């Protein structure tokens, strides 16, 4: 199938301290520049081109005003905890409640992710507890490992699918342009196609 459609998705990865947010983002968006970290990457999700503009909130959690700002601007949120920390699991409810409060909606696209699934011997939160909490939030659930790359790509693809289901303006998808002015960069069609090739080769 020809890849013709293109859209930018603003996704936030939020959670308590030391749950692995930065490692999770790095695994999916390793950057395309020498010595530089770029939280944008491109992928094919269900035969449509998706440009991810990802905010890793690791350095911002202590600033409540910044948290409210990124929650207003986001389209989808990955709420993360570590399966090795019950405290981080409890903290997820605060992010959920604040997101709905800031958006002033009964629901906003989100995905609950239990990170560090490779550390079996240190587990403090069961998968069943994660699933039960996701049911309370009304969202999807995955356990993942940034270290091993398990379910990282799947998590970002799932949040895009959830945004698409939630967003009634599906017609905002457009043909792949010759150039694209993103929120913080300009991409040529050649660069977009090159990034797509990288993503396909990685699979």
Secondary structure, 3 states (H helix, E strand, C coil): CCCCEEEEEEEEEEECCCCCHHHHHHHHCCCCCCCCCCCEEEEEECCEEEEEEEEECCCCCCCHHHHHHHHHHCCEEEEEEECCCHHHHHHHHHHHHHHHHHHCCCCCCEEEEEECCCCHHHCCCCHHHHHHHHHHHCCEEEECECCCCECHHHHHHHHHHHHHHHCCCHHHCEECCCEEECCCCEEEHHHHHHHHHHHHHHC
